[in-house]
Amino acid sequence: MKLNSPASAVIGNFVLFQALWFAAVLGAAAGLHWPAPLALVALLGWTRLSGGCLRADLRLVMIGLATGMVFEVLLLSSGLIRYELQWWQHMPPLWILCLWAGFAQSFLYSMAWMRKRLVLASLFGGIGSVMSMYAGLRFGAAQPPMGTLPLLLAYGLGWSVLVPFLAWLADESRQQTVQVES
C-alpha cells in the first residue's frame, strides 16, 4: 500500500482518529491540554500526505467545529455535562473541539461509507455517541451533574441527528470540491 493512496488515507484516518479520541479523553482526564491538538494535527497531516483534498478537509473541519460548538454549548448551558479543562462554564474545552474537527473530517475517509446511508448513520450516531460518552465519563474526562442517564439520552438523540447531517454535508462538500477541481 502506497502512502499516497485512498486506502492509506482511509486506514490512517481510522487509526489516527482513534488515537485522537484517546489523546483527547485521557489528556483531559490527566489535566493536559496539548495531546488533543497534537493528535488532530497528526490526523490532518496524515490525510494530506496520503492524498487528501486540503480544501474539502478544511471545509469539514470548520463545519465540525461550528456544529460541535453549537451542540456542546447547548449541553453545557443545560447543565447536563461539565468537561475537564473548561476555560469557561458555557464553552467547550479545546479537546472537545479537536474531537469534533477530527470526527467531521473523517466523513471524507474512514466514515465515508455513511455518506449515502443516512439512516445507518443515525443509528451509528445514536449508539456510538452513547458508548463514547460513557467511556469518557468512566475515564474521568467529564462529569454529568444531573446524572448519567439524562446526559446519555441527550447525547444519543443529538448525535442521531448530527451524524447523518455531517455525513450529508461531507458528501455535498466532496461533490463541490470535485466540481471545482474539474
Secondary structure, 3 states (H helix, E strand, C coil): CCCCCHHHHHHHHHHHHHHHHHHHHHHHHCCCCCHHHHHHHHHHHHHHHCCCCHHHHHHHHHHHHHHHHHHHHHHHHHCCCEECCCCCCCCCCHHHHHHHHHHHHHHHCCCHHHCCCHHHHHHHHHHHHHHHHHHHHHHCCEECCCCHHHHHHHHHHHHHHHHHHHHHHHHHHHHHHHHHHC
